[in-house]
Amino acid sequence: MSQNKKTGVQEWAAKSVNIQYGCENNCVYCYARKMAARFNRIPKLGWEHPEIKTARPPIPVNTSVMFPSTHDITHGNLHLVLSILQKILGRGNKVLIVSKPRLECIQEIYNQCRYCLDFHKELVEFRFTIGTLDDTTRVKYEPGAPTIAERYDCIKFLNDHGIEPSISCEPILEEDINGGFSIIHSLLQYCKIKEIWIGSMQYCNLGPKLNYRAIYEYYKENPKIRFKDSFFKQAKKTGVCLP
């Protein structure tokens, strides 16, 4: 399996759409927060108290769209998310819905987009982020995000409706040096999923140490495993050169 040539959003979609600054998840490794701070776009009450953008985002036409990419889908923005999602689909786009998912939000998205999901599954893909199986670790790195159990419930909900989401293990948060194996194995064994993207924490020195070569060698031939550019970059920083 070779390294991806594209990075960031471009690994997954041609365009991205976002509707707010800040995110309730308040992840310590959040690159969007770092960039927002650089351009003085942190909400007045802090990153974990989002502010909806005053201008509606431009909607691309006839391309692939990642929505959202710098924040999550929550009860606080769900109504607007549904409105923007309909506009994205209405302009001939394919949409990749990326989330640390909340069950009620995923259920509502499914209900609102049911016709499309039932008859045009190729137009909508869900990608859920799960970087650990342990909620103590989750609280450490993603203090405002949903529990791991709720994220698995979201996968089950979609599976029950004939949909296989993909999974983002970016970043892998397991504290054990071989922890990446346990989460990937669990997802492959207990869930119906399209694929798993494996990535590493970037722009933050608080992440766990990973056995990059072992993870790569073990999963490189698995057709459901994809490696993010971040995995190769962080491996190289630790002295591990991968193909």
C-alpha positions as CSV (number, residue, x, y, z in Angstrom):
1,M,0.0,0.0,0.0
2,S,1.6,3.3,-1.1
3,Q,1.5,6.6,0.6
4,N,-1.3,9.0,-0.4
5,K,-0.1,12.0,-2.5
6,K,-2.8,14.3,-1.2
7,T,-3.0,15.8,2.3
8,G,-5.6,17.3,4.6
9,V,-9.1,17.6,3.2
10,Q,-7.9,16.8,-0.3
11,E,-7.3,13.2,0.8
12,W,-11.0,12.7,1.2
13,A,-12.8,15.3,-0.9
14,A,-12.2,18.1,-3.4
15,K,-13.9,20.8,-1.3
16,S,-15.0,21.4,2.3
17,V,-17.9,23.3,3.8
18,N,-18.2,24.6,7.4
19,I,-20.7,26.8,9.1
20,Q,-19.1,27.8,12.4
21,Y,-16.0,28.7,14.3
22,G,-15.3,26.6,17.4
23,C,-16.5,23.1,18.3
24,E,-18.0,21.6,21.5
25,N,-15.8,18.6,21.2
26,N,-12.8,20.8,22.3
27,C,-10.2,18.2,21.2
28,V,-6.8,19.0,22.5
29,Y,-5.2,18.1,19.2
30,C,-7.5,20.2,17.0
31,Y,-5.7,21.7,14.0
32,A,-8.7,23.9,13.1
33,R,-8.4,25.6,16.5
34,K,-4.7,26.3,16.0
35,M,-5.5,27.9,12.6
36,A,-8.4,29.8,14.0
37,A,-6.2,31.3,16.7
38,R,-3.7,32.3,14.1
39,F,-6.3,34.3,12.2
40,N,-8.1,35.6,15.4
41,R,-11.2,33.5,14.8
42,I,-11.6,31.9,18.2
43,P,-15.1,32.5,19.6
44,K,-15.3,35.1,22.4
45,L,-16.2,32.4,25.1
46,G,-13.6,29.9,23.9
47,W,-13.3,27.3,21.2
48,E,-15.8,25.0,23.0
49,H,-18.5,27.6,22.7
50,P,-19.0,27.8,18.9
51,E,-20.3,30.8,16.9
52,I,-22.2,30.4,13.7
53,K,-20.5,32.2,10.8
54,T,-22.4,35.4,9.8
55,A,-22.1,34.6,6.1
56,R,-23.4,31.3,4.7
57,P,-20.7,29.2,3.1
58,P,-20.4,29.0,-0.7
59,I,-21.8,25.7,-2.0
60,P,-19.7,23.9,-4.6
61,V,-21.3,22.3,-7.7
62,N,-20.8,18.8,-9.1
63,T,-17.9,17.7,-7.0
64,S,-17.1,15.9,-3.8
65,V,-17.6,17.8,-0.5
66,M,-16.4,17.1,3.0
67,F,-19.0,18.4,5.5
68,P,-18.0,19.5,8.0
69,S,-14.2,19.6,8.3
70,T,-13.4,22.1,11.1
71,H,-16.2,21.4,13.6
72,D,-18.7,18.7,14.4
73,I,-22.4,18.1,13.9
74,T,-24.2,18.7,17.2
75,H,-27.6,19.5,18.6
76,G,-26.7,23.2,18.6
77,N,-26.1,23.4,14.9
78,L,-28.2,20.4,13.5
79,H,-31.0,22.5,12.0
80,L,-28.5,24.6,10.0
81,V,-26.5,21.4,9.1
82,L,-29.6,19.8,7.6
83,S,-30.3,22.9,5.6
84,I,-26.8,23.2,4.2
85,L,-26.6,19.4,3.6
86,Q,-29.7,19.6,1.4
87,K,-28.1,22.5,-0.6
88,I,-24.9,20.5,-1.1
89,L,-26.8,17.5,-2.4
90,G,-29.1,19.7,-4.5
91,R,-26.1,21.0,-6.5
92,G,-25.1,17.7,-7.8
93,N,-22.4,17.0,-5.2
94,K,-21.3,13.8,-3.4
95,V,-21.0,14.5,0.3
96,L,-18.7,12.9,2.9
97,I,-20.3,13.6,6.4
98,V,-17.5,13.5,8.9
99,S,-18.3,13.4,12.6
100,K,-17.6,12.1,16.1
101,P,-21.2,11.2,15.9
102,R,-24.1,11.9,18.2
103,L,-26.8,9.3,17.8
104,E,-29.8,11.8,17.7
105,C,-28.0,13.9,15.0
106,I,-27.2,10.9,12.8
107,Q,-30.8,9.6,13.1
108,E,-32.1,13.0,12.1
109,I,-29.7,13.2,9.1
110,Y,-30.8,9.8,8.0
111,N,-34.5,10.7,8.3
112,Q,-34.0,14.0,6.4
113,C,-31.9,12.3,3.6
114,R,-33.7,9.0,3.6
115,Y,-34.7,9.0,-0.1
116,C,-31.1,9.7,-1.1
117,L,-29.6,7.1,1.3
118,D,-32.1,4.5,0.2
119,F,-31.8,5.0,-3.6
120,H,-28.6,6.9,-4.2
121,K,-26.2,5.6,-1.5
122,E,-23.2,6.6,-3.7
123,L,-24.0,10.3,-3.1
124,V,-23.7,10.2,0.7
125,E,-21.0,8.6,2.9
126,F,-20.6,8.8,6.6
127,R,-17.2,8.8,8.2
128,F,-17.0,8.5,12.0
129,T,-13.9,9.3,14.0
130,I,-13.0,6.7,16.7
131,G,-9.4,6.9,18.0
132,T,-9.7,4.9,21.2
133,L,-11.8,2.3,22.8
134,D,-11.4,3.7,26.3
135,D,-13.5,6.6,27.5
136,T,-10.9,7.7,30.0
137,T,-8.5,8.3,27.1
138,R,-11.3,9.9,25.1
139,V,-12.0,12.4,27.9
140,K,-8.3,13.3,28.0
141,Y,-8.1,14.1,24.3
142,E,-11.7,14.8,23.3
143,P,-13.4,16.2,26.5
144,G,-16.6,17.4,24.9
145,A,-17.0,14.6,22.3
146,P,-19.6,11.7,22.5
147,T,-18.7,8.5,24.3
148,I,-17.2,5.6,22.4
149,A,-20.3,3.6,23.1
150,E,-22.5,6.3,21.4
151,R,-20.2,6.3,18.4
152,Y,-20.6,2.5,18.1
153,D,-24.4,3.0,18.5
154,C,-24.3,5.3,15.5
155,I,-22.5,2.6,13.4
156,K,-25.1,0.1,14.5
157,F,-27.9,2.4,13.6
158,L,-26.6,2.9,10.0
159,N,-25.8,-0.8,9.7
160,D,-29.4,-1.6,10.7
161,H,-30.5,0.6,7.8
162,G,-28.2,-1.0,5.3
163,I,-25.4,1.6,5.4
164,E,-21.7,0.9,6.0
165,P,-19.9,4.0,7.2
166,S,-16.2,4.4,7.0
167,I,-14.1,5.1,10.0
168,S,-11.3,7.6,10.7
169,C,-8.8,6.4,13.3
170,E,-7.0,9.8,13.0
171,P,-5.5,10.2,15.4
172,I,-5.1,6.9,17.1
173,L,-5.3,7.7,20.8
174,E,-4.7,4.4,22.5
175,E,-2.0,4.9,25.1
176,D,-0.5,1.4,24.8
177,I,2.3,1.3,22.2
178,N,0.4,-1.4,20.3
179,G,-3.0,0.0,21.1
180,G,-3.7,0.7,17.4
181,F,-4.2,-3.0,16.9
182,S,-7.0,-3.3,19.4
183,I,-9.2,-0.6,18.0
184,I,-8.7,-1.6,14.4
185,H,-9.4,-5.2,15.3
186,S,-12.5,-4.3,17.2
187,L,-13.9,-2.2,14.3
188,L,-13.2,-4.9,11.7
189,Q,-14.7,-7.7,13.9
190,Y,-17.8,-6.1,15.3
191,C,-19.0,-3.6,12.7
192,K,-20.0,-3.5,9.1
193,I,-17.8,-0.8,7.7
194,K,-16.6,0.4,4.3
195,E,-13.0,1.2,5.3
196,I,-10.8,2.4,8.0
197,W,-8.4,5.4,7.7
198,I,-5.4,5.2,10.0
199,G,-3.7,8.5,11.0
200,S,-1.5,10.0,13.7
201,M,-1.7,13.2,15.8
202,Q,-0.1,16.2,14.2
203,Y,0.8,19.7,15.4
204,C,0.5,18.5,19.0
205,N,3.2,16.8,21.2
206,L,0.7,15.1,23.6
207,G,-0.1,12.1,21.6
208,P,0.7,8.4,22.4
209,K,3.7,6.7,20.8
210,L,2.7,4.2,18.1
211,N,4.5,1.2,16.6
212,Y,4.2,2.6,13.1
213,R,6.1,-0.2,11.3
214,A,4.2,-3.0,13.1
215,I,0.8,-1.4,12.3
216,Y,1.7,-0.8,8.7
217,E,3.1,-4.2,8.1
218,Y,0.2,-6.0,9.7
219,Y,-2.6,-4.1,7.8
220,K,-0.9,-3.0,4.5
221,E,-2.5,-5.8,2.6
222,N,-6.0,-5.5,4.1
223,P,-8.3,-4.0,1.4
224,K,-10.3,-2.1,4.1
225,I,-7.4,-0.3,5.6
226,R,-6.2,3.1,4.3
227,F,-3.3,5.1,5.7
228,K,-3.5,8.8,6.0
229,D,-0.6,11.1,5.0
230,S,-0.3,12.0,8.7
231,F,0.6,8.4,9.5
232,F,3.6,8.4,7.1
233,K,4.7,11.9,8.2
234,Q,4.7,11.0,11.9
235,A,6.4,7.7,11.3
236,K,9.2,9.5,9.4
237,K,9.6,11.9,12.3
238,T,10.3,8.9,14.6
239,G,12.9,7.5,12.2
240,V,10.6,4.9,10.6
241,C,10.5,5.2,6.8
242,L,7.6,3.5,5.2
243,P,6.9,3.0,1.4
